């Protein structure tokens, strides 16, 4: 059974909508831990649209499960990682105009920069994961970069779920997970997973961890709404 990494970025998205102090992603991380999260994941984006540097520092000192930092392969982020020392860094592609991470990191194309980044982070005692599309060529080059973990991008699978392409997208992840395991990598997966589509992915034997964010934060907002309104109503009365 895979472990669950809970991505709390979108708690910070709500906070940044008002540039205030609530909701606090660190508080959300503690509650996620209470709920059974095996890992907390945050993406420190170059544009700081949700998670801020301070969140990362406070999280590092507050949580008791491993901290997984997603970041781009750029000097600024690698330096922050070396200083903050998350348990794991997941290297992701990043384009400023994107709504969310679109597609995996092209390690075939950026092999040299990725190899240097992996060595740098590992020298700081940080485990390195590469967020890649479920593609055998990407996996082979991922091994050559020295990374020990790949996170397979499940976005295309999630998008195609219950459509004509669904089976094909699932098969790509299924076979990529086995190829990666045979090459000695630990295999994680994530992006776009929700309460409907997670089951088949969770049953893929080599997958050891799932990173899930948007659907969990979305559900948390809705399951908490009734209580939040009752509490405000009580104060007004
Ligand atoms: N894994 C990686 C590498 C990601 O970049 C993201 C999004 O930040 C996720 C998992 C979580 O995706 P979602 O929010 O769609 O669950």
Boltz pocket constraint, residues with backbone or C-beta under 6 A from the ligand:
constraints:
  - pocket:
      binder: B
      contacts: [[A, 7], [A, 9], [A, 43], [A, 70], [A, 90], [A, 92], [A, 100], [A, 101], [A, 131], [A, 151], [A, 189], [A, 190], [A, 191], [A, 192], [A, 193], [A, 211], [A, 212], [A, 213], [A, 214], [A, 215]]
      max_distance: 6.0
